[in-house]
Amino acid sequence: MTRLGFLGVIARLLLWAFLLCLAVVVIYPLLWMLLNGFKTNAEIFGNPFALPSHWGFDSYQKAWNRGVSNYLTTSVLVTVTSTVATVFVSAWAAYGLARVDIPFGKVVTGVILGGLMLAPSVALVPLVKMFQSMGLYNSFWALLILYTAFRVPFTTFLIRAYMLDLPREVDEAAEMDGCGRWTAFWRITLPMCKPIIVSTVLLHILFAWNEYLFAMVFTSGAGVQTLPVGLMSLMSKHGTEFPVVFAGMTIAAVPVVLLFFFGQRYIVRGLADGVGK
């Protein structure tokens, strides 16, 4: 074996060792949280790194009955509706900015992208007063509007960057065939943007599922609280029952972990194609 070949083998071994260590760092906390949901308080404090002595689902059932089921339902509802609204509005806006010659298009693009620089915490006070006056405070609609409004600039930026690289000849051919703007957008341009659409859907789901600030400020009733706020409430009410808390955290984490596991290649591909262009 030549010296260069030997160095290549060493480099690959070091890379695999690094990736293995990285996987342990990421997976072990999740596994530890999952296992602690099967333990008792005495086992957690006695030996937190040991396996449970009894593999029962009592803590998971308690967490589910103490509000996690309601928090999960609300999170799913808010996440799905805000994802659909955000991606649709952003895709339609990106189509107008990238494929249609509208007046002051660059100015409109700058205004939309300027929304990326607005920190949510800065707008909390006026938003609270506005939603209270509109009767939307402490409701599902408050989260739907906020999640959509604050994610549209970023999502529009990604989809527009992808659309800019699509061939213009496609639009011309669709126009010659008698397609209107809406038909061309829905049947031609949108299917061509599938990679970036899937990426933006997954990114918005991760955002909406884990968002805490808006959910904490704009929801105070148990019926409209999402999982992040609900888990904090669970910890404050049952903080001494750590297995129940860990069980609730595991239930909240499982959907996102599965989503990221099966959709990570779409996220990487869509972002590489969109931002890279």
Wavefront OBJ file of the C-alpha trace (Angstrom):
o trace
v 0.000 0.000 0.000
v 1.390 3.394 -0.950
v 1.750 6.191 1.508
v -1.116 8.145 -0.065
v -3.359 5.066 0.118
v -2.472 4.533 3.769
v -3.228 8.191 4.569
v -6.556 7.847 2.758
v -7.520 4.854 4.894
v -6.555 6.741 8.065
v -8.592 9.750 6.962
v -11.664 7.573 6.321
v -11.298 5.862 9.691
v -11.039 9.218 11.447
v -14.099 10.461 9.572
v -16.123 7.380 10.539
v -14.972 7.713 14.146
v -16.055 11.362 14.179
v -19.459 10.533 12.657
v -19.929 7.711 15.168
v -19.182 10.043 18.070
v -21.543 12.635 16.606
v -24.300 10.018 16.293
v -23.828 8.988 19.930
v -23.993 12.621 21.068
v -27.262 13.127 19.170
v -28.984 9.781 19.808
v -28.021 9.114 23.422
v -29.984 12.035 25.001
v -33.095 10.938 23.103
v -32.631 7.333 24.200
v -31.972 8.430 27.795
v -35.180 10.499 27.796
v -37.138 7.559 26.371
v -35.830 5.113 28.973
v -36.462 7.471 31.885
v -40.142 7.420 30.988
v -40.198 3.751 32.048
v -38.462 4.288 35.398
v -39.627 5.381 38.808
v -38.432 8.450 40.652
v -36.232 6.273 42.864
v -34.564 4.683 39.833
v -33.954 8.038 38.167
v -32.276 9.495 41.242
v -30.578 6.246 42.254
v -28.986 5.362 38.924
v -30.143 7.620 36.066
v -28.037 5.773 33.470
v -29.242 2.240 34.238
v -31.977 0.389 32.390
v -35.487 0.366 33.893
v -36.323 -2.527 36.200
v -39.899 -2.651 34.893
v -40.933 -1.903 31.312
v -44.386 -0.514 31.965
v -46.188 2.295 30.178
v -47.777 3.761 33.318
v -45.887 7.056 33.067
v -46.737 7.425 29.395
v -50.397 6.781 30.125
v -50.365 9.338 32.951
v -48.713 11.941 30.733
v -51.250 11.282 27.982
v -54.206 11.607 30.355
v -52.838 14.730 32.050
v -53.058 16.891 28.953
v -50.451 15.691 26.483
v -53.181 14.303 24.209
v -54.837 17.758 24.025
v -51.503 19.525 23.509
v -50.603 17.052 20.763
v -53.918 17.593 18.977
v -53.519 21.371 19.091
v -49.933 21.192 17.853
v -50.914 18.955 14.943
v -53.799 21.257 13.989
v -51.725 24.456 14.195
v -48.743 22.900 12.430
v -50.717 21.436 9.521
v -52.859 24.508 8.843
v -50.014 27.012 9.171
v -47.802 24.859 6.940
v -50.426 24.750 4.183
v -51.102 28.495 4.459
v -47.433 29.477 4.571
v -46.293 27.337 1.656
v -49.250 28.294 -0.539
v -48.923 32.043 0.080
v -45.136 31.920 -0.278
v -45.224 29.859 -3.485
v -47.779 32.192 -5.060
v -45.755 35.259 -4.020
v -42.524 33.684 -5.262
v -44.174 32.910 -8.612
v -45.213 36.524 -9.028
v -41.767 37.822 -8.096
v -39.757 35.312 -10.125
v -41.880 34.503 -13.179
v -44.018 37.601 -13.750
v -42.791 41.095 -14.644
v -44.752 43.092 -12.075
v -44.234 46.825 -11.429
v -41.684 47.554 -8.690
v -40.929 43.839 -8.416
v -37.496 44.409 -6.884
v -38.942 46.803 -4.314
v -41.616 44.290 -3.336
v -38.962 41.589 -3.069
v -36.887 43.825 -0.786
v -39.892 44.552 1.428
v -40.723 40.847 1.763
v -37.124 39.906 2.508
v -37.008 42.747 5.024
v -39.383 40.669 7.106
v -36.474 38.314 7.792
v -34.870 41.033 9.898
v -37.909 41.527 12.164
v -37.362 39.741 15.465
v -40.614 38.251 16.853
v -39.855 39.494 20.361
v -39.802 43.115 19.149
v -43.396 42.922 17.926
v -44.914 41.116 20.911
v -46.514 44.102 22.682
v -48.279 45.642 19.653
v -49.315 42.183 18.447
v -50.876 41.332 21.812
v -52.886 44.572 21.822
v -53.935 44.080 18.198
v -55.110 40.505 18.722
v -56.939 41.448 21.918
v -58.805 44.208 20.093
v -59.680 41.779 17.276
v -60.888 39.109 19.694
v -58.292 36.611 18.483
v -56.141 36.475 21.596
v -55.935 33.046 23.267
v -57.244 31.282 20.183
v -56.113 28.906 17.497
v -56.351 31.703 14.914
v -53.722 33.788 16.685
v -51.081 31.098 16.279
v -52.140 30.333 12.717
v -51.795 33.974 11.650
v -48.513 34.527 13.495
v -46.841 31.339 12.306
v -47.856 32.089 8.731
v -46.937 35.780 8.746
v -43.494 35.352 10.294
v -42.501 32.430 8.054
v -43.717 33.764 4.709
v -40.609 35.950 4.065
v -38.136 33.105 4.605
v -40.220 30.583 2.682
v -40.763 33.035 -0.189
v -37.025 33.660 -0.333
v -36.267 29.944 -0.730
v -38.963 29.209 -3.311
v -38.201 32.337 -5.350
v -34.512 31.424 -5.492
v -35.476 28.037 -6.892
v -37.975 29.429 -9.419
v -35.466 31.896 -10.820
v -33.490 29.026 -12.313
v -36.435 27.374 -14.040
v -36.393 27.829 -17.842
v -38.560 30.674 -19.120
v -39.445 28.632 -22.185
v -41.817 26.590 -20.039
v -43.918 29.670 -19.260
v -43.927 30.722 -22.901
v -45.043 27.273 -24.018
v -47.828 27.265 -21.413
v -48.992 30.699 -22.573
v -49.059 29.552 -26.199
v -51.207 26.584 -25.153
v -53.721 28.965 -23.609
v -52.825 28.519 -19.943
v -53.586 31.383 -17.636
v -51.325 32.429 -14.799
v -53.140 30.286 -12.254
v -53.105 27.162 -14.450
v -49.436 27.636 -15.307
v -48.577 28.089 -11.648
v -50.604 25.154 -10.370
v -49.989 22.584 -13.111
v -46.527 23.456 -14.424
v -44.381 25.622 -12.151
v -45.404 24.158 -8.796
v -44.713 20.499 -9.763
v -41.283 21.565 -11.048
v -40.567 23.054 -7.614
v -41.284 19.840 -5.722
v -37.823 19.565 -4.044
v -37.910 23.069 -2.551
v -41.616 22.764 -1.692
v -40.949 19.584 0.290
v -38.000 21.257 2.016
v -40.007 24.323 3.031
v -42.849 22.112 4.288
v -40.473 20.144 6.506
v -38.723 23.279 7.760
v -42.015 24.939 8.660
v -43.233 21.815 10.448
v -40.065 21.790 12.563
v -40.555 25.488 13.349
v -44.261 25.314 14.212
v -43.915 22.126 16.247
v -41.167 23.524 18.486
v -42.139 27.217 18.611
v -42.506 28.444 22.181
v -42.528 32.259 22.393
v -45.741 32.981 20.483
v -47.458 29.911 21.911
v -46.651 31.009 25.455
v -47.681 34.657 25.025
v -50.797 34.244 22.883
v -52.343 31.152 24.503
v -53.239 30.922 28.170
v -56.043 28.363 28.120
v -55.359 24.626 28.326
v -57.547 23.993 25.293
v -55.335 25.967 22.885
v -51.848 25.349 24.256
v -49.346 23.586 22.025
v -46.865 20.927 23.128
v -43.942 23.201 24.137
v -46.159 25.288 26.429
v -48.117 22.263 27.597
v -44.948 20.426 28.595
v -43.833 23.405 30.650
v -47.220 23.349 32.368
v -46.828 19.606 32.945
v -43.424 20.162 34.524
v -44.739 22.887 36.824
v -47.705 20.782 37.961
v -46.008 17.383 38.160
v -42.356 18.343 38.427
v -41.741 15.808 41.195
v -42.983 12.974 38.957
v -40.035 12.972 36.619
v -41.010 9.780 34.747
v -44.273 11.442 33.707
v -42.385 14.533 32.532
v -39.900 12.452 30.551
v -42.750 10.451 29.041
v -44.478 13.642 27.894
v -41.248 14.941 26.383
v -40.756 11.658 24.532
v -44.286 11.748 23.085
v -43.631 15.291 21.872
v -40.269 14.414 20.333
v -41.204 11.208 18.478
v -43.160 12.817 15.570
v -40.410 15.344 14.836
v -37.637 12.751 15.065
v -39.464 10.461 12.629
v -40.197 13.360 10.303
v -36.566 14.457 10.237
v -35.334 10.882 9.839
v -37.453 10.209 6.761
v -37.284 13.717 5.284
v -33.696 14.804 5.881
v -32.590 14.053 2.320
v -35.377 16.267 0.960
v -34.319 19.112 3.259
v -30.688 18.912 2.164
v -31.533 18.563 -1.529
v -34.115 21.344 -1.565
v -31.925 23.811 0.303
v -28.908 22.980 -1.844
v -30.915 23.501 -5.027
v -32.727 26.590 -3.791
v -30.150 28.598 -1.858
v -27.368 27.447 -4.153
v -29.175 29.002 -7.068
l 1 2 3 4 5 6 7 8 9 10 11 12 13 14 15 16 17 18 19 20 21 22 23 24 25 26 27 28 29 30 31 32 33 34 35 36 37 38 39 40 41 42 43 44 45 46 47 48 49 50 51 52 53 54 55 56 57 58 59 60 61 62 63 64 65 66 67 68 69 70 71 72 73 74 75 76 77 78 79 80 81 82 83 84 85 86 87 88 89 90 91 92 93 94 95 96 97 98 99 100 101 102 103 104 105 106 107 108 109 110 111 112 113 114 115 116 117 118 119 120 121 122 123 124 125 126 127 128 129 130 131 132 133 134 135 136 137 138 139 140 141 142 143 144 145 146 147 148 149 150 151 152 153 154 155 156 157 158 159 160 161 162 163 164 165 166 167 168 169 170 171 172 173 174 175 176 177 178 179 180 181 182 183 184 185 186 187 188 189 190 191 192 193 194 195 196 197 198 199 200 201 202 203 204 205 206 207 208 209 210 211 212 213 214 215 216 217 218 219 220 221 222 223 224 225 226 227 228 229 230 231 232 233 234 235 236 237 238 239 240 241 242 243 244 245 246 247 248 249 250 251 252 253 254 255 256 257 258 259 260 261 262 263 264 265 266 267 268 269 270 271 272 273 274 275 276 277
